[in-house]
Amino acid sequence: MAAVTMRLPAVRGRLDTSVPRGGEKHLVAPGDTITTDTGYMRGHGTYVEDEKLIASVAGVVERVNKLVCVRALKARYNGEIGDIVVGRITEVQQKRWKVETNSRLDSVLLLSSINLPGGELRRKSVEDELAMRDYLQEGDLISAEVQSIFSDGAVSLHTRSLKYGKLAQGVLVQVSPSLVKRQKTHFHDLPCGASVILGNNGFIWIYPTPEQKDDEAGGYTANLEPVPLSDREVISRLRNCIVALVTHKMMLFDTSILYCYEASLPHQIKDILKPEVTEEIVLEAQQRLLNLEG
């Protein structure tokens, strides 16, 4: 018979992560008046009516000089050129793959936008087109970079670097894209023995840190060797730590994930998602981040 964990109800203080240092954020709901000052320019998430700037989405008001926009608290991914994304192949078409990237429309990976096995970069032939499923097929997970945005908002991807390509063994965690912090690099080898790809689209891939980079494969061979138990435990702990941070709306980047991981070490992996434990480790990680900023 499986063990059942029972807890008495307890009043817990809210972990307030919405208040940055230096004042509260200006939260608005659809229809709220942001300003009546006609000197401001209308940005994303706003519209003008009766000379008033009004929010069209629920989110945080952001001002850059005279430009006012509202960043939605929960939204689909809007691609920007240069973003790193993790996606899943949904369809193989003529000279292209359709990729699910958590955006409104499926993204596109063109046959001309990939490296062939061996790292070759050359014009693709009819033989390459016939062999497309040998490289990527439906259900495969990939990492890629946003190359361009089509007029309808769909994203065009490329994998013209050996650090991109098919993802083999690991765990996928889906979060809100707004919680992934933009950084110079989104590929991180953490000192705990696992690596993460923090996709700007809210798809996070956690996998064992490879002992050596296999450049000859060109990113299209999957390592199907059994993953040691110790690595699986580290990956599981990292996954639960990311879920804990997301629960409290904490920004996700390598330092916040690592601090949360270290704070969780006194607890068993399965206990991390208990509300009282989640609050404890996230609060400790948040305190360390504040000390780091200070």
C-alpha contacts under 8 A as a table, 3 or more apart, distances in Angstrom:
res1	aa1	res2	aa2	distance
12	R	276	E	7.90
15	L	248	H	7.05
15	L	279	E	7.08
15	L	283	L	7.17
16	D	19	V	6.53
17	T	20	P	7.32
17	T	248	H	6.98
17	T	249	K	6.82
17	T	250	M	6.67
18	S	24	E	7.46
18	S	25	K	7.18
18	S	249	K	7.83
19	V	23	G	6.54
19	V	24	E	5.01
19	V	25	K	6.49
20	P	23	G	6.04
20	P	24	E	6.32
20	P	25	K	7.30
25	K	60	V	6.62
25	K	61	V	7.48
26	H	60	V	5.69
26	H	61	V	5.55
27	L	58	A	7.47
27	L	59	G	5.64
27	L	60	V	4.69
27	L	61	V	6.33
28	V	32	D	6.03
28	V	34	I	7.68
28	V	55	A	6.82
28	V	57	V	7.81
28	V	58	A	5.56
28	V	59	G	5.64
28	V	60	V	6.39
28	V	61	V	7.10
29	A	32	D	5.63
29	A	55	A	6.67
29	A	56	S	7.62
29	A	57	V	6.18
29	A	58	A	4.19
29	A	59	G	6.69
30	P	54	I	7.71
30	P	55	A	5.15
30	P	56	S	4.65
30	P	57	V	4.71
30	P	58	A	5.41
31	G	54	I	5.84
31	G	55	A	5.45
31	G	56	S	6.11
31	G	57	V	7.97
32	D	54	I	5.63
32	D	55	A	5.54
33	T	36	T	7.47
33	T	52	K	6.65
33	T	53	L	5.96
33	T	54	I	4.47
33	T	55	A	6.47
34	I	52	K	7.60
34	I	53	L	5.54
34	I	54	I	5.45
34	I	55	A	6.53
34	I	61	V	7.97
35	T	52	K	6.12
35	T	53	L	5.42
35	T	54	I	7.40
36	T	51	E	6.58
36	T	52	K	4.57
36	T	53	L	6.23
37	D	40	Y	6.46
37	D	52	K	7.21
37	D	53	L	7.92
38	T	41	M	7.97
38	T	51	E	6.51
38	T	52	K	7.24
38	T	53	L	7.99
39	G	66	K	7.15
40	Y	66	K	4.87
40	Y	67	L	5.93
40	Y	68	V	6.65
41	M	66	K	5.82
41	M	67	L	4.73
41	M	68	V	6.12
42	R	46	T	6.14
42	R	47	Y	6.49
42	R	48	V	7.38
42	R	53	L	7.19
42	R	67	L	6.26
42	R	68	V	5.75
42	R	69	C	6.70
43	G	46	T	5.99
43	G	67	L	6.13
43	G	68	V	5.27
43	G	69	C	4.30
43	G	70	V	7.47
44	H	68	V	7.90
44	H	69	C	4.93
44	H	70	V	6.17
44	H	71	R	7.63
45	G	55	A	5.94
45	G	56	S	5.14
45	G	57	V	5.57
45	G	69	C	5.76
45	G	70	V	4.85
45	G	71	R	6.90
45	G	72	A	7.46
46	T	53	L	6.61
46	T	54	I	5.47
46	T	55	A	4.48
46	T	56	S	5.09
46	T	57	V	7.48
46	T	68	V	7.94
46	T	69	C	6.23
46	T	70	V	6.63
47	Y	53	L	5.85
47	Y	54	I	5.38
47	Y	55	A	6.53
47	Y	56	S	6.64
48	V	51	E	6.16
48	V	52	K	5.52
48	V	53	L	4.72
48	V	54	I	6.01
49	E	52	K	5.32
49	E	53	L	6.66
49	E	54	I	7.12
55	A	58	A	7.30
55	A	70	V	6.88
57	V	70	V	7.09
57	V	72	A	6.15
58	A	70	V	7.67
58	A	71	R	8.00
58	A	72	A	5.66
58	A	73	L	6.47
59	G	70	V	5.77
59	G	71	R	5.29
59	G	72	A	4.19
59	G	73	L	4.75
59	G	74	K	7.90
60	V	70	V	5.38
60	V	71	R	5.24
60	V	72	A	6.58
60	V	73	L	7.05
61	V	68	V	7.07
61	V	69	C	5.94
61	V	70	V	4.51
61	V	71	R	6.46
62	E	68	V	5.88
62	E	69	C	5.43
62	E	70	V	5.93
62	E	71	R	7.01
63	R	66	K	6.81
63	R	67	L	5.69
63	R	68	V	4.63
63	R	69	C	6.55
64	V	67	L	5.17
64	V	68	V	6.56
72	A	75	A	6.00
73	L	178	S	7.05
74	K	176	S	6.54
74	K	178	S	7.21
75	A	176	S	7.33
75	A	177	P	7.56
75	A	178	S	7.77
76	R	102	N	6.11
76	R	103	S	5.06
76	R	104	R	6.28
76	R	176	S	7.94
76	R	177	P	7.35
77	Y	101	T	7.62
77	Y	102	N	5.74
77	Y	103	S	4.50
77	Y	104	R	7.32
77	Y	177	P	6.04
77	Y	200	N	7.92
77	Y	201	N	5.27
77	Y	202	G	7.57
78	N	103	S	6.27
78	N	153	G	7.83
78	N	201	N	7.77
79	G	83	D	6.96
79	G	103	S	7.74
79	G	146	V	7.09
79	G	149	I	7.17
79	G	153	G	7.97
79	G	155	V	6.24
79	G	201	N	7.61
80	E	83	D	5.73
80	E	146	V	6.73
80	E	148	S	7.72
80	E	149	I	7.39
81	I	145	E	7.88
81	I	146	V	5.06
81	I	147	Q	5.60
81	I	148	S	5.60
81	I	149	I	7.16
82	G	145	E	5.93
82	G	146	V	5.16
82	G	147	Q	6.44
83	D	145	E	5.62
83	D	146	V	5.27
83	D	199	G	7.85
83	D	200	N	6.09
84	I	143	S	7.27
84	I	144	A	5.95
84	I	145	E	4.66
84	I	146	V	6.56
84	I	186	H	6.84
84	I	198	L	7.75
84	I	199	G	5.40
84	I	200	N	5.75
84	I	201	N	7.86
85	V	101	T	7.11
85	V	143	S	5.78
85	V	144	A	5.50
85	V	145	E	6.06
85	V	146	V	7.36
85	V	198	L	7.71
85	V	199	G	4.25
85	V	200	N	5.56
85	V	201	N	5.67
85	V	203	F	7.16
86	V	101	T	6.71
86	V	141	L	7.08
86	V	142	I	5.71
86	V	143	S	4.50
86	V	144	A	6.45
86	V	197	I	7.72
86	V	199	G	5.36
86	V	201	N	7.19
86	V	203	F	5.59
86	V	204	I	6.99
86	V	205	W	7.36
87	G	99	V	5.90
87	G	100	E	5.38
87	G	101	T	4.76
87	G	102	N	7.94
87	G	141	L	5.65
87	G	142	I	5.47
87	G	143	S	6.46
87	G	144	A	7.85
87	G	203	F	7.26
88	R	99	V	5.37
88	R	100	E	5.16
88	R	101	T	6.96
88	R	138	E	7.69
88	R	139	G	5.92
88	R	140	D	5.63
88	R	141	L	4.44
88	R	142	I	6.27
89	I	92	V	7.70
89	I	97	W	6.67
89	I	98	K	5.90
89	I	99	V	4.48
89	I	100	E	6.38
89	I	136	L	7.46
89	I	137	Q	6.48
89	I	138	E	4.97
89	I	139	G	5.33
89	I	140	D	5.42
89	I	141	L	6.41
89	I	142	I	7.62
90	T	97	W	7.56
90	T	98	K	5.55
90	T	99	V	5.52
90	T	100	E	6.39
90	T	137	Q	7.98
90	T	138	E	5.07
90	T	139	G	6.23
91	E	97	W	5.83
91	E	98	K	5.04
91	E	99	V	7.27
91	E	137	Q	7.43
91	E	138	E	5.66
92	V	96	R	6.45
92	V	97	W	4.69
92	V	98	K	6.41
92	V	132	M	7.72
92	V	133	R	7.36
92	V	137	Q	6.63
92	V	138	E	6.92
93	Q	96	R	5.24
93	Q	97	W	5.70
93	Q	98	K	7.35
94	Q	97	W	7.94
94	Q	129	E	7.49
95	K	110	L	6.05
95	K	111	L	5.07
95	K	112	S	7.69
95	K	129	E	6.05
96	R	108	V	6.66
96	R	109	L	5.55
96	R	110	L	4.23
96	R	111	L	5.23
97	W	108	V	5.84
97	W	109	L	5.10
97	W	110	L	6.36
97	W	111	L	7.59
98	K	106	D	6.07
98	K	107	S	5.82
98	K	108	V	4.92
98	K	109	L	6.46
99	V	106	D	5.58
99	V	107	S	4.91
99	V	108	V	5.90
99	V	109	L	7.05
100	E	103	S	7.43
100	E	106	D	5.26
100	E	107	S	6.23
101	T	106	D	6.77
101	T	107	S	6.46
101	T	201	N	6.35
101	T	203	F	7.74
102	N	201	N	6.20
102	N	202	G	7.40
102	N	203	F	7.86
103	S	106	D	6.79
103	S	107	S	7.78
103	S	201	N	7.54
104	R	154	A	7.75
105	L	153	G	7.47
105	L	154	A	5.54
105	L	155	V	7.94
106	D	154	A	6.59
106	D	155	V	7.55
107	S	154	A	5.68
107	S	155	V	4.73
107	S	156	S	5.86
107	S	157	L	7.09
108	V	154	A	7.60
108	V	155	V	6.26
108	V	156	S	4.86
108	V	157	L	6.01
109	L	113	S	6.65
109	L	114	I	7.84
109	L	156	S	6.00
109	L	157	L	4.96
109	L	158	H	6.13
110	L	113	S	5.13
110	L	114	I	7.19
110	L	156	S	7.68
110	L	157	L	7.40
110	L	158	H	7.37
111	L	114	I	5.91
111	L	124	K	7.23
111	L	129	E	7.45
111	L	132	M	7.89
112	S	123	R	7.07
112	S	124	K	6.29
113	S	157	L	7.31
113	S	158	H	4.81
113	S	159	T	6.35
113	S	160	R	6.36
114	I	121	L	7.86
114	I	158	H	5.90
114	I	159	T	4.89
114	I	160	R	5.17
115	N	118	G	7.98
115	N	119	G	5.47
115	N	120	E	5.74
115	N	121	L	5.55
115	N	159	T	6.48
115	N	160	R	5.23
115	N	161	S	7.06
115	N	162	L	7.74
115	N	218	G	6.55
116	L	119	G	5.59
116	L	120	E	5.14
116	L	121	L	6.67
116	L	218	G	6.19
117	P	120	E	6.56
117	P	216	E	6.91
117	P	217	A	5.29
117	P	218	G	4.23
117	P	219	G	6.99
117	P	220	Y	6.56
118	G	215	D	7.08
118	G	216	E	4.61
118	G	217	A	5.44
118	G	218	G	4.88
119	G	162	L	6.87
119	G	215	D	7.22
119	G	216	E	6.72
119	G	217	A	7.45
119	G	218	G	4.81
120	E	218	G	7.96
121	L	160	R	7.91
124	K	128	D	5.88
124	K	129	E	7.37
125	S	128	D	5.18
125	S	129	E	6.53
126	V	129	E	5.02
126	V	130	L	6.33
127	E	130	L	5.14
127	E	131	A	6.28
128	D	131	A	5.05
128	D	132	M	6.28
129	E	132	M	5.34
130	L	133	R	7.77
131	A	134	D	5.29
131	A	135	Y	7.06
132	M	135	Y	5.42
132	M	136	L	6.37
132	M	137	Q	7.64
133	R	136	L	5.08
133	R	137	Q	4.89
134	D	137	Q	7.22
135	Y	220	Y	5.75
136	L	140	D	6.38
136	L	166	K	7.46
136	L	220	Y	7.36
137	Q	140	D	5.89
140	D	166	K	6.88
140	D	167	L	7.47
141	L	166	K	5.89
141	L	167	L	5.39
141	L	168	A	7.71
142	I	164	Y	7.32
142	I	165	G	5.28
142	I	166	K	4.39
142	I	167	L	5.27
143	S	159	T	7.56
143	S	164	Y	5.16
143	S	165	G	5.45
143	S	166	K	6.64
143	S	167	L	6.96
144	A	157	L	6.19
144	A	158	H	5.77
144	A	159	T	5.13
144	A	164	Y	5.40
144	A	165	G	6.64
145	E	157	L	5.54
145	E	158	H	5.51
145	E	159	T	6.45
145	E	164	Y	7.86
146	V	149	I	7.84
146	V	155	V	6.67
146	V	156	S	5.99
146	V	157	L	4.57
146	V	158	H	6.45
147	Q	155	V	7.71
147	Q	156	S	5.58
147	Q	157	L	5.09
147	Q	158	H	5.90
148	S	155	V	6.26
148	S	156	S	5.19
148	S	157	L	7.10
149	I	153	G	5.96
149	I	154	A	5.90
149	I	155	V	4.76
149	I	156	S	5.92
150	F	153	G	5.32
150	F	154	A	5.24
150	F	155	V	6.22
150	F	156	S	7.11
151	S	154	A	7.34
159	T	162	L	7.56
159	T	164	Y	5.26
159	T	165	G	6.04
160	R	164	Y	7.33
161	S	164	Y	5.68
162	L	165	G	7.10
162	L	215	D	6.42
162	L	218	G	5.85
162	L	219	G	6.16
163	K	219	G	7.42
164	Y	219	G	6.49
165	G	218	G	7.46
165	G	219	G	4.43
165	G	220	Y	6.17
166	K	219	G	5.58
166	K	220	Y	5.32
166	K	221	T	7.22
166	K	222	A	7.20
167	L	170	G	7.89
167	L	222	A	7.07
168	A	221	T	7.95
168	A	222	A	4.84
168	A	223	N	6.00
168	A	224	L	7.23
169	Q	207	Y	6.26
169	Q	208	P	7.78
169	Q	222	A	7.74
169	Q	223	N	7.13
169	Q	224	L	7.07
170	G	205	W	6.72
170	G	206	I	5.40
170	G	207	Y	4.20
170	G	208	P	7.00
170	G	235	I	7.69
171	V	205	W	5.77
171	V	206	I	5.18
171	V	207	Y	6.52
171	V	235	I	7.45
171	V	239	R	7.63
172	L	203	F	6.74
172	L	204	I	5.67
172	L	205	W	4.74
172	L	206	I	6.51
173	V	203	F	5.92
173	V	204	I	5.07
173	V	205	W	6.48
173	V	206	I	7.98
173	V	239	R	7.08
174	Q	202	G	5.73
174	Q	203	F	4.74
174	Q	204	I	6.26
175	V	179	L	7.28
175	V	202	G	4.85
175	V	203	F	6.40
175	V	204	I	7.65
175	V	246	V	7.13
176	S	179	L	5.68
176	S	180	V	7.52
176	S	201	N	7.79
176	S	202	G	5.23
177	P	180	V	5.60
177	P	200	N	6.01
177	P	201	N	5.00
177	P	202	G	4.03
177	P	203	F	7.85
178	S	181	K	7.63
178	S	202	G	7.58
179	L	202	G	7.55
179	L	246	V	7.45
179	L	249	K	7.02
179	L	250	M	6.83
179	L	251	M	4.79
179	L	252	L	5.85
180	V	198	L	6.93
180	V	199	G	7.48
180	V	200	N	6.09
180	V	202	G	6.49
180	V	251	M	5.94
180	V	252	L	4.92
180	V	253	F	6.64
181	K	200	N	7.82
181	K	251	M	6.08
181	K	252	L	5.82
181	K	253	F	5.80
182	R	186	H	7.94
182	R	200	N	7.19
183	Q	186	H	6.41
185	T	188	H	7.56
186	H	196	V	7.94
186	H	197	I	5.66
186	H	198	L	5.15
186	H	199	G	6.88
187	F	195	S	7.45
187	F	196	V	6.07
187	F	197	I	4.74
187	F	198	L	6.68
188	H	195	S	5.53
188	H	196	V	5.38
188	H	197	I	6.48
188	H	254	D	6.70
189	D	193	G	7.47
189	D	194	A	6.26
189	D	195	S	4.28
189	D	196	V	6.65
189	D	209	T	6.45
190	L	193	G	6.05
190	L	194	A	5.68
190	L	195	S	5.49
190	L	196	V	7.57
190	L	254	D	7.57
190	L	258	L	7.30
191	P	194	A	7.32
192	C	234	V	7.21
193	G	208	P	6.79
193	G	209	T	6.08
193	G	231	D	7.14
193	G	234	V	7.21
194	A	206	I	7.01
194	A	207	Y	5.82
194	A	208	P	4.56
194	A	209	T	4.78
194	A	231	D	7.15
194	A	234	V	6.83
194	A	235	I	6.52
195	S	206	I	5.82
195	S	207	Y	5.45
195	S	208	P	5.98
195	S	209	T	5.16
196	V	204	I	6.90
196	V	205	W	5.51
196	V	206	I	4.54
196	V	207	Y	6.42
197	I	204	I	5.65
197	I	205	W	5.10
197	I	206	I	6.67
198	L	202	G	7.36
198	L	203	F	6.86
198	L	204	I	4.85
198	L	205	W	6.80
198	L	253	F	7.46
199	G	202	G	5.53
199	G	203	F	5.17
199	G	204	I	5.55
199	G	205	W	7.83
200	N	203	F	7.35
206	I	235	I	6.35
206	I	238	L	7.76
206	I	239	R	7.40
207	Y	235	I	6.67
208	P	227	V	7.81
208	P	231	D	6.22
208	P	232	R	7.97
208	P	235	I	7.35
210	P	213	K	6.64
214	D	217	A	6.01
214	D	218	G	7.77
215	D	218	G	5.72
215	D	219	G	7.41
217	A	220	Y	5.98
217	A	221	T	5.89
218	G	221	T	7.75
227	V	231	D	6.56
227	V	232	R	6.64
228	P	231	D	5.42
228	P	232	R	6.41
229	L	232	R	5.00
229	L	233	E	6.16
230	S	233	E	5.18
230	S	234	V	6.41
231	D	234	V	5.12
231	D	235	I	6.19
232	R	235	I	5.08
232	R	236	S	6.05
233	E	236	S	5.07
233	E	237	R	6.11
233	E	269	I	7.78
234	V	237	R	5.14
234	V	238	L	6.16
235	I	238	L	5.11
235	I	239	R	6.09
236	S	239	R	5.04
236	S	240	N	6.28
236	S	269	I	7.08
237	R	240	N	5.22
237	R	241	C	6.13
237	R	261	Y	7.03
237	R	264	S	7.97
237	R	269	I	5.44
237	R	272	I	7.98
238	L	241	C	4.99
238	L	242	I	6.20
238	L	257	I	7.45
238	L	261	Y	6.18
239	R	242	I	5.25
239	R	243	V	6.38
240	N	243	V	5.03
240	N	244	A	6.13
240	N	269	I	7.37
240	N	272	I	6.40
240	N	273	L	6.58
241	C	244	A	4.94
241	C	245	L	6.25
241	C	257	I	6.87
241	C	260	C	6.04
241	C	261	Y	6.01
241	C	264	S	7.50
241	C	272	I	7.09
242	I	245	L	5.12
242	I	246	V	6.17
242	I	252	L	7.53
242	I	257	I	6.49
243	V	246	V	5.05
243	V	247	T	6.11
243	V	273	L	7.79
244	A	247	T	5.09
244	A	248	H	6.73
244	A	272	I	7.48
244	A	273	L	6.44
244	A	278	T	5.58
244	A	279	E	7.94
244	A	282	V	6.97
245	L	248	H	5.40
245	L	249	K	6.22
245	L	250	M	5.12
245	L	251	M	7.45
245	L	252	L	7.39
245	L	257	I	7.87
245	L	260	C	7.75
245	L	282	V	6.28
246	V	249	K	4.78
246	V	250	M	5.79
246	V	251	M	7.64
246	V	252	L	7.88
247	T	250	M	7.74
248	H	282	V	7.68
251	M	256	S	7.42
252	L	256	S	6.16
252	L	257	I	6.50
253	F	256	S	5.58
253	F	257	I	6.20
254	D	257	I	5.34
254	D	258	L	6.10
255	T	258	L	5.09
255	T	259	Y	6.05
256	S	259	Y	5.21
256	S	260	C	6.14
256	S	285	A	6.58
256	S	286	Q	7.66
256	S	289	L	7.10
257	I	260	C	5.18
257	I	261	Y	6.07
258	L	261	Y	4.95
258	L	262	E	6.20
259	Y	262	E	5.18
259	Y	263	A	6.16
259	Y	285	A	5.08
259	Y	288	R	7.32
260	C	263	A	5.04
260	C	264	S	6.19
260	C	281	I	6.04
260	C	282	V	6.07
260	C	284	E	7.49
260	C	285	A	5.08
261	Y	264	S	5.16
261	Y	265	L	6.62
262	E	265	L	5.46
263	A	266	P	7.22
263	A	281	I	5.22
263	A	282	V	7.85
263	A	284	E	6.57
263	A	285	A	6.69
264	S	267	H	5.52
264	S	268	Q	7.87
264	S	269	I	7.97
264	S	272	I	6.80
264	S	281	I	5.89
265	L	268	Q	7.35
267	H	271	D	6.39
267	H	272	I	6.68
268	Q	271	D	5.33
268	Q	272	I	6.78
269	I	272	I	5.62
270	K	273	L	6.77
271	D	274	K	5.42
271	D	277	V	6.89
272	I	277	V	5.66
272	I	278	T	5.63
273	L	277	V	6.78
273	L	278	T	5.58
274	K	277	V	5.36
274	K	278	T	5.93
275	P	278	T	5.07
275	P	279	E	6.15
276	E	279	E	5.24
276	E	280	E	6.26
277	V	280	E	5.04
277	V	281	I	6.26
278	T	281	I	5.52
278	T	282	V	6.05
279	E	282	V	5.31
279	E	283	L	5.91
280	E	283	L	5.28
280	E	284	E	6.30
281	I	284	E	5.07
281	I	285	A	6.17
282	V	285	A	5.01
282	V	286	Q	5.99
283	L	286	Q	5.02
283	L	287	Q	6.15
284	E	287	Q	5.13
284	E	288	R	6.34
285	A	288	R	5.20
285	A	289	L	6.28
286	Q	289	L	5.09
286	Q	290	L	6.28
287	Q	290	L	5.09
287	Q	291	N	6.22
288	R	291	N	5.03
288	R	292	L	6.11
289	L	292	L	4.95
289	L	293	E	6.28
290	L	293	E	5.10
290	L	294	G	6.09
291	N	294	G	4.96
